[in-house]
Amino acid sequence: MAKKYFGTDGIRGAINSKNINGDMFFKFGLASGTYFKSQKKRKQIAIIAKDTRLSGYTLEPALVSGLTSAGMHVYTLGPLPTNGLAMLTKKMRANMGIMITASHNPHYDNGLKLFGPDGMKLSDKIEKKIEKLIDKNITNNLSNPEKLGRVKRLETGTKNYLKILKKNFTKEFNLRGLKIVIDCANGAGYKAGPELLKSLGAKVIAIGVNPNGLNINNNCGSTYPNRIKLAVKKHKAHLGISLDGDADRIIMCDENGNIINGDQIIAALATRWKSKKMLKGGVVGTLMSNYGLEKFFKSKKIKFLRANVGDRYVKEKMQKNNFNLGGEQSGHIILGKFATTGDGLLVALEVLFAIRKGNKASIFFNKFKKIPQILKNIEVKDKAIIKNAKVKKSIKTAEKLMIGQGRILVRMSGTESKIRVMGESENKKLLKKCINIISKKIIN
């Protein structure tokens, strides 16, 4: 049975819409608090972090009210990267962690991501149990007055998160002599990102660090990497780092201004980890991972598996197969040796650790030739159009044309009202033709 509220990465939508409003966030808080309270853990604690959207001020109090009404004690951390929340949920031995964010989406969207006491995103099974509680009569889950939860603001979230990050590396590790551009997307990493790099001795050019509640991901961050490209060239930097709104994604830029996507970062890290005997099992990508990456791993005798799109599904497949590296082309990269979910800053540190001694980023990242890929994101009113007979027919037509020359993937976005049409082929003319065959039927 399909989930009613949760998508591929939590709950997300336009602010003050059907599911993203104060009333619903009270219900989400009450339901999730009720579920985790029933797990019989002695301390009933939830911690909340958020990105920089203006709507966070509307949704956070409602969420807190729902949680405390369920009898959960709540700590609020303010703006903090998503994996910072996941790490602190585990470190503080909390029952749950909730990140208020819509990740890479525009400011007018918001949502939440839920983490369990192990710092892992919740499984589909648990999300469905919480959904059942959301739809139950509210009064069934309300606590008695003397058992209501308390609320406390923690100002040390960023400091504690950075301390955990740096503990993963040797005490001698530093970035002295490196000039680094970081674009924090005016989002959750706007404090943590520059602070981390400066504390390690780098010369930092920080952009996207002036959030006003409305400029998150606006012509900046990982979905707009041209900004770091220009900044790296202008400042003659050694490397560029671009995060998204909740800092769980990373896109990079080498010293020559070449944009480095998630597939390229994964290829470079996997190669290094294999040579250092750190790679465990193999690598998990997704249905969207470039075929050139798959061919590269085959040539290097590195096992490669594809998961459904969404870093949660990547992590699940990593766990199932006992792999310690995986991720997405979009920049969600999970370093299983250190983290339970994607973390742009952690990945940046791992890359910087590898190139810090005079190595060039362009050489480190130059691992495989990408197969030409086109990804078209088509905004739709109803994502069910993907099941339309004419659309299905167009997909079959394109797939037949592509036999032996590439591949086609059409899927509903799990986070936006879009259909994503992706194709790969060395035959660029055929690739464009196949993408257009499908796109026209979806648009019309």
WOVEN-V464737 format. One record per residue. SS is DSSP state (helix for helix, strand for strand, loop for the rest). PSI is psi in radians with two decimals (* if undefined). Layout:
ss: {SS & SS}
psi: {PSI & PSI}
This chain:
ss: {loop & loop & loop & loop & loop & loop & strand & loop & loop & strand & strand & strand & strand & strand & loop & loop & loop & loop & loop & loop & loop & helix & helix & helix & helix & helix & helix & helix & helix & helix & helix & helix & helix & helix & helix & helix & helix & loop & loop & loop & loop & loop & loop & loop & strand & strand & strand & strand & strand & strand & loop & loop & loop & loop & loop & helix & helix & helix & helix & helix & helix & helix & helix & helix & helix & helix & helix & helix & helix & loop & loop & loop & strand & strand & strand & strand & strand & strand & strand & loop & loop & helix & helix & helix & helix & helix & helix & helix & helix & helix & helix & loop & loop & loop & loop & strand & strand & strand & strand & strand & loop & loop & loop & loop & loop & loop & loop & loop & strand & strand & strand & strand & strand & strand & strand & strand & loop & loop & loop & loop & strand & loop & loop & helix & helix & helix & helix & helix & helix & helix & helix & helix & helix & helix & loop & loop & loop & helix & helix & helix & loop & loop & loop & loop & helix & helix & helix & loop & loop & loop & strand & strand & strand & loop & loop & loop & helix & helix & helix & helix & helix & helix & helix & helix & helix & helix & helix & loop & loop & loop & loop & loop & loop & loop & loop & loop & loop & loop & strand & strand & strand & strand & strand & loop & loop & loop & loop & loop & loop & loop & loop & helix & helix & helix & helix & helix & helix & helix & helix & loop & loop & loop & strand & strand & strand & strand & strand & loop & loop & loop & loop & loop & loop & loop & loop & loop & loop & loop & loop & loop & loop & loop & loop & loop & loop & helix & helix & helix & helix & helix & helix & helix & helix & helix & helix & loop & loop & loop & strand & strand & strand & strand & strand & loop & loop & loop & loop & loop & strand & strand & strand & strand & strand & loop & loop & loop & loop & loop & strand & strand & loop & helix & helix & helix & helix & helix & helix & helix & helix & helix & helix & helix & helix & helix & helix & loop & loop & loop & loop & loop & loop & strand & strand & strand & strand & strand & loop & loop & loop & loop & helix & helix & helix & helix & helix & helix & helix & helix & helix & loop & loop & loop & strand & strand & strand & strand & strand & loop & loop & loop & helix & helix & helix & helix & helix & helix & helix & helix & helix & helix & helix & loop & loop & loop & strand & strand & strand & loop & loop & loop & loop & strand & strand & strand & strand & loop & loop & loop & loop & loop & loop & loop & loop & helix & helix & helix & helix & helix & helix & helix & helix & helix & helix & helix & helix & loop & loop & loop & loop & loop & helix & helix & helix & helix & helix & loop & loop & loop & loop & loop & loop & loop & strand & strand & strand & strand & strand & strand & strand & loop & loop & loop & helix & helix & helix & helix & helix & loop & helix & helix & helix & helix & helix & helix & helix & helix & helix & helix & helix & helix & helix & helix & loop & loop & loop & strand & strand & strand & strand & strand & strand & strand & loop & loop & loop & loop & loop & strand & strand & strand & strand & strand & strand & strand & strand & loop & loop & helix & helix & helix & helix & helix & helix & helix & helix & helix & helix & helix & helix & helix & helix & helix & helix & loop}
psi: {2.31 & 2.64 & 2.59 & -0.67 & -0.70 & 2.45 & -2.62 & -0.35 & 1.21 & -2.61 & 2.36 & 2.56 & -3.07 & 2.43 & 2.46 & 0.45 & -2.91 & -0.82 & -0.28 & 1.40 & 2.98 & -0.72 & -0.82 & -0.63 & -0.51 & -0.78 & -0.69 & -0.75 & -0.80 & -0.77 & -0.82 & -0.66 & -0.73 & -0.75 & -0.90 & -0.51 & -0.56 & -0.15 & 0.09 & 0.47 & 2.46 & -0.85 & 2.21 & 1.49 & 2.35 & 2.44 & 2.50 & 2.31 & 3.00 & 2.95 & -2.74 & 0.24 & 2.48 & -0.64 & -0.26 & -0.55 & -0.39 & -0.76 & -0.60 & -0.84 & -0.63 & -0.72 & -0.78 & -0.74 & -0.74 & -0.76 & -0.80 & -0.53 & -0.45 & -0.10 & 0.23 & 2.44 & 2.38 & 2.34 & 2.23 & 2.39 & -0.24 & -2.85 & 2.19 & 2.45 & 2.61 & -0.78 & -0.40 & -0.74 & -0.80 & -0.77 & -0.74 & -0.52 & -0.79 & -0.80 & -0.70 & -0.01 & 0.71 & 2.76 & -0.62 & 2.76 & 2.47 & 2.19 & 2.11 & 1.87 & 2.75 & 0.43 & -2.03 & -0.02 & 2.86 & 2.94 & -0.47 & -0.08 & 2.74 & 3.11 & -2.79 & 2.68 & 2.33 & 2.43 & 2.52 & -3.13 & -0.30 & 0.06 & 0.16 & 2.57 & 2.60 & 2.59 & 2.87 & -0.66 & -0.81 & -0.70 & -0.67 & -0.62 & -0.70 & -0.67 & -0.68 & -0.67 & -0.57 & -0.69 & -0.02 & 2.85 & 2.18 & -0.73 & -0.37 & -0.43 & -0.08 & 2.40 & 2.77 & 2.65 & -0.69 & -0.15 & 0.23 & 2.62 & 2.87 & 2.83 & 2.38 & 2.41 & 2.25 & 2.12 & -0.04 & 0.25 & -0.89 & -0.80 & -0.80 & -0.65 & -0.82 & -0.59 & -0.74 & -0.76 & -0.86 & -0.42 & -0.30 & -0.13 & 2.87 & 2.69 & -0.48 & -0.25 & 2.19 & 2.90 & 0.41 & 2.37 & -0.13 & 2.37 & 2.13 & 2.32 & 2.30 & 2.25 & 1.97 & 0.17 & 0.35 & 0.62 & -2.67 & -0.40 & 0.23 & -0.44 & -0.85 & -0.72 & -1.09 & -0.67 & -0.73 & -0.89 & -0.71 & -0.68 & -0.36 & 0.07 & 0.09 & 2.68 & 2.09 & 2.25 & 1.85 & 2.23 & 2.85 & 0.67 & 0.44 & 1.14 & 2.43 & 0.22 & -0.36 & -0.16 & 0.19 & 2.27 & 0.19 & 1.80 & 0.64 & 2.98 & -2.96 & -0.37 & -0.03 & 1.10 & -0.18 & -0.45 & -0.73 & -0.57 & -0.85 & -0.71 & -0.68 & -0.75 & -0.78 & -0.77 & 0.02 & 0.86 & 2.81 & -0.41 & 2.61 & 2.45 & 2.23 & 2.09 & 2.93 & -3.00 & -0.56 & 0.20 & 0.41 & -0.07 & 2.69 & 2.30 & 2.46 & 3.07 & 2.28 & 3.13 & -0.28 & -0.02 & 0.20 & 2.24 & 2.33 & 1.99 & -3.10 & -0.70 & -0.75 & -0.66 & -0.77 & -0.74 & -0.76 & -0.77 & -0.71 & -0.71 & -0.79 & -0.80 & -0.65 & -0.74 & -0.50 & 0.07 & 0.61 & -0.31 & 2.20 & 2.02 & -1.17 & -2.67 & 2.44 & 2.20 & -2.74 & 3.13 & -0.37 & -0.17 & 2.42 & 2.45 & -0.47 & -0.58 & -0.76 & -0.77 & -0.69 & -0.83 & -0.63 & -0.74 & -0.48 & 0.09 & 0.74 & 2.15 & 2.42 & 2.19 & 2.60 & 2.36 & 2.97 & 2.75 & 2.38 & 2.18 & -0.40 & -0.71 & -0.55 & -0.83 & -0.71 & -0.74 & -0.61 & -0.80 & -0.78 & -0.65 & 0.06 & 0.73 & 2.73 & 0.26 & 2.35 & 2.92 & -3.03 & 2.71 & -0.56 & -0.19 & -0.02 & 1.94 & 2.24 & 2.04 & 1.60 & -0.36 & -0.45 & -0.44 & 2.86 & -0.15 & 3.07 & 2.48 & 1.85 & -0.71 & -0.66 & -0.76 & -0.73 & -0.77 & -0.71 & -0.69 & -0.83 & -0.59 & -0.61 & -0.57 & 0.08 & -0.41 & 1.01 & 0.01 & 2.54 & 2.45 & -0.67 & -0.62 & -0.74 & -0.71 & -0.22 & 1.43 & -0.63 & 2.79 & 2.15 & 2.38 & 2.31 & 2.25 & 2.36 & 2.27 & 2.06 & 2.13 & 1.95 & 2.08 & 2.31 & 2.73 & -0.65 & 2.04 & -0.24 & -0.15 & -0.39 & -0.36 & -0.02 & 2.44 & -0.72 & -0.66 & -0.77 & -0.72 & -0.72 & -0.63 & -0.77 & -0.70 & -0.81 & -0.72 & -0.67 & -0.74 & -0.51 & -0.16 & 2.17 & -0.09 & -0.08 & -2.75 & 2.72 & 2.42 & 2.15 & 2.21 & 2.76 & 2.40 & 2.45 & -0.10 & -0.23 & 2.87 & 1.15 & 2.63 & 2.27 & 2.13 & 2.01 & 2.46 & 2.63 & 2.34 & 2.59 & -0.39 & 1.59 & -0.63 & -0.81 & -0.69 & -0.86 & -0.71 & -0.80 & -0.71 & -0.72 & -0.63 & -0.79 & -0.78 & -0.73 & -0.68 & -0.55 & -0.75 & -0.70 & *}
